[in-house]
Every structure is written in C-alpha cells, then in structure tokens.
C-alpha cells in the first residue's frame, strides 16, 4: 500500500491532468474543424458553396445543441445529488445547531479569548522584566 499523496505531487498531477485535458480538447476541436471542412468540400461537388456551408453549419449547430442539452441534464442531476448529499450529511445537520450555540455563547467566548490574551500579555511582560533584571 502506498502512503498519502503529498501536496506538491498532487498539484503536479492535477496540472498534468488539466494540461492533458486541454490538449485533448484542442485536438478534438481541430479534428472537428477539419471534419467540417472536408464535409464542405465533399458537398461542393453537388451544391453551391453557400448551400454546402449552410448544411455544414446546420449539422454543427444540431450537434452542439445536443451536447448542450446532455451537459445541462448531467449538471442538473449532479446538483440534485449534491443537495441530497448535503441534506443527509451529519455535518450539515449539526451545523445550524452549532451556529445557534456559538451565537448564544459568543459573549462568553469573547470574554474567554480576552482573558487568554491578557494572561499571555502578562506572562510576556513578566518574562521581559525577568530578562532585564538578570
């Protein structure tokens, strides 16, 4: 078994993943462009140039709309799953109670923090005065 992944290694792997996805996306876009151009050239044998370009653009638009509809459906499902996960999470259920408790006891917490700061200041002043005398 391998141990936990360090932050630097994880960030390098993430950077490589993002670079790979970007390169892959760029090459897919380039291939789609050449595919559309070759379809245009093939249609030129049978149609006028404006008709061939209109057909290629229309097909590209239909494919893009299908991809967008699928992406939005996937995003909607993901949002629903996240909402369900948050509702069933123990942390999400306990957070409102913890915030109410903290709000009720904020004055007590502020006084305790002030007391700790005062004690630390006194200890520091005492150590400085002891250092000057010795």
N, C-alpha and C positions, 0 to 999 in steps of 0.2 A: 504494500500500500504506500502511496506517496503522501507526503505531508501537505499542509495547507499551502496554497499558492501565494507567493509574496506579491505585494502591491505593484512593484516595478514590472515583474513578469506578467502580471495580469493586465497592466496598462499596455505593455508591448503587444501582448496577444490581441487585445482589443483594437489597437491601432492597426495591426496586420489584418485583422478581420475587416475593419472598416475600409482599408485600402483595397483589399480583395473584392469586397462588395462593390466599391466604386469602380474599380477596373472592369469587373464583370458587367456592371450596368452600362458603362460606357461602350463596351464591346457589343452588348446586346442592342443598344441604340444604333450603333454603327451598322450592325448586321441588318437591323430593321430598315434603316435608310437605304442600304444597297438593295434589299429585297423589294422595297417600294420602287426604287429606280429601275430595277430590272423588270418589274411588272409594268411600269410605264413604257419602257422600251418595247416590251412584247406587245402591248396594246397599240403602239404606234403603227404596226403593220396593218391593223384593221380599222382604226379610228383616227379622227383628227387629234392633234396634240392637246387641245383644250378638253376634249372628251376623255382622253386617256388620263390626263392629270386629275380631272374631276372624279373619275372612277377610283383611282388610287387613293385620293384624299378621302373619299367617302368610305372606302373599306377601312382605312386607317382610323377614321373617326368612329366607326362602329366598334372596332377592336378596342379603342381607347375607352369608349363608354362602357363596354362590357367589363373591362378591367377595373374601372372606377366603381361600378356597381358592386362587383365582387369585393373590392377593398373596403367599401363602406359597410357592407354586410359583415365582413370579418371584424371591422373595428367596432361595430355595434355589439356583436357577440362578446368581444373582448371586454368592452365597458360593462356589459351585464355581468360577466363572470367576475370582474374586479369588484363590482358593487356587492355581489353575493358573498365574495370572499371577505370583504370588509365587514359586512353585517354579521358574519359568523365568526369573526376573529375575536379572540378573548381580549386582546389589547384594545380593539375598537369598542368593545362593550364596556371595558373598565375605564377607558379614558374620560368619559363625561363625569363619572363619579369621582375620579381622581382630581379632575379640574375643579369640581364643586368643593371638594375637601380642601384643595390648595387655596381656593378663593376665600373660604371661611377662615382658614388659618394663616392667611397672608400676613396679618399683623403680627402674629406670634413668630412666624418665620423671619420677618424683617427684624423683630427685636432680637431674635437669636443670632442672626447674621451680624447685627450691630454689636452685640456682646462679644462675639468671636473676634471681630475686627478690633474692638477696644482691648481685649486681652492680648492679642498679637502685638498691638502698638505698645502696650505696657511692657511686655516681655522684651520687645526690641529696644525700648528706651532703657530698660534695666541692663540689658547686655551692653549697650553703648556706654552707659555710665560706669559699668564694671570695667570695661576696656580702657577707659580714660584714667581710672584710678590706678590700674595695675601696671 
